[in-house]
Amino acid sequence: MELRKKIAKAKAEGVDVVSLAIGDPVEPTPGAIIDELCFRARDPENHRYPTDEEKGMFAFRQEVARWYHDRYGVSLDPADEVLGLIGSKEGCHHFVLARVNPGDVVLMTDPGYPAYRSSILMGGGIPYNMPMLAGNDYLPIFEDIPSDVAAKATAMFLNYPNNPTGACATRAFFDRVVAFANAHDIAVCYDNPYSEILFDGQERLSFLMAPGAKDVGVELNSLSKPYNMTGWRIGMAAGNPDLIAAISKVKENTDSGIFNPIQHAAIHALRHETEAIGNMLGIYARRRGRVLEALKRIGINFDPPKGTFYLWVPVPAGMTSLAFTNRLFEKTAVVVAAGTAYGQYGEGYIRISLTVPDNRLEEAMARIEKEFGKS
């Protein structure tokens, strides 16, 4: 909050602030997706309540099932194993309301996406942090969870490729998740909106690829990141039919579904815009390389994980995450996210987002190199 106040004050004073703190793609949604939206929006039938309301159009759910089969080899029944969402963030919240009773323990990774904790608390659950450490490839160690905590846990949030660390899961890790969830009757919410944002040959994975995954959980995904559709608010939940039905029941009593033209546009995206994903990966890879080169020149040299459009950057020796974040802002007017914003185990890191125009990223890196190159 203090940093936000400083940023607002600096902007009011005319300071040219460059923000690398937000993960929101700046490139436009592919034009054909926009065209499909406009075409469908002119049909008066689509001005009424959305088709199938809380579940999403059956045609959209069919397309999600086809996309999962083509990209991951996962078979889904669109009737009861797929649900349309107003973005995957909604799915996280509705999962808690569907599964968690007051006083239930919910496992979540630390560092982790802050909205998980918020949803757990709003649902009356008790968050339990599973440390994610670089030495363990940012994967939680289930054996370290106390037996009494595991016995009280009814749900667990996982997110790979991971925000904020960029870490990626493995097939062997999925097998451990399924075994642990089965042993303790834990429902898994696997949040996977960065599934397509991968580098250096990293394997594209869905949790639902794991044997038994559909028995223990659901996977959330979204069109926001791969198709530059963050503002469109459309995603999906897929997997265990009982959990899907429960989340759908929450949605039925919360909202009236996704605007039909957006669902039609999403169908077009999933069916025809795979090339757009490759184009964006090329842009992010170039920006990623530029940031890593600049950091190396000022003495910050590390081997980054291979997922998401974020870089999880260790801070210089002797500095805390917040101290380094503040120095960057005060000396260069560049904003990054302090690692501690994502949990106590985020100490010692900052998160840099690559979702900024090239010229602004170049400006930010030039300022940072000028300031820290003289240190």
PyMOL commands that set and color helices and strands:
alter all, ss='L'
color gray80, all
select helices_A, chain A and resi 2-12+31-41+44-47+53-55+58-72+88-99+114-122+134-136+142-144+147-152+171-184+207-209+213-216+230-232+241-252+260-272+274-297+321-332+339-342+344-346+358-372
alter helices_A, ss='H'
color red, helices_A
select strands_A, chain A and resi 18-19+82-85+105-110+126-131+153-158+187-191+217-222+235-239+310-314+334-335+337-338+349-353
alter strands_A, ss='S'
color yellow, strands_A
deselect
rebuild
show_as cartoon
